[in-house]
Amino acid sequence: MPITIDHRDIQEALKKFDIDSSEYYLEFNNDNDVVFMHWVSDPEKITNYLRHSAGCLAIQLKGTWFYEEDLPDDYGTYPLINCRYILETI
């Protein structure tokens, strides 16, 4: 089944997470039938993101992705952190 997204979906996510249009990329993951938006951020912004992510935000620490419910307490010690947001799924 195809996954579709439109420009408005991308613009809403950029606004929600205050991401510049040149600071992200999209991953179309056929194994999980999901489209992820990826970018890099700092711990302070991530703490703010978690208030608005509705469980769709994950951060990567030492090669492992963590969603909000599994987030390690020490994530604030990393200066820059990879983020991904579930933009669309089937």
Secondary structure by P-SEA (a helix, b strand, c coil): cbbbbcaaaaaaaaaaaccccccccccccccccbbbbbbcccaaaaaaaaacccccbbbbcccccccccccccccccccbbbbbcccccc
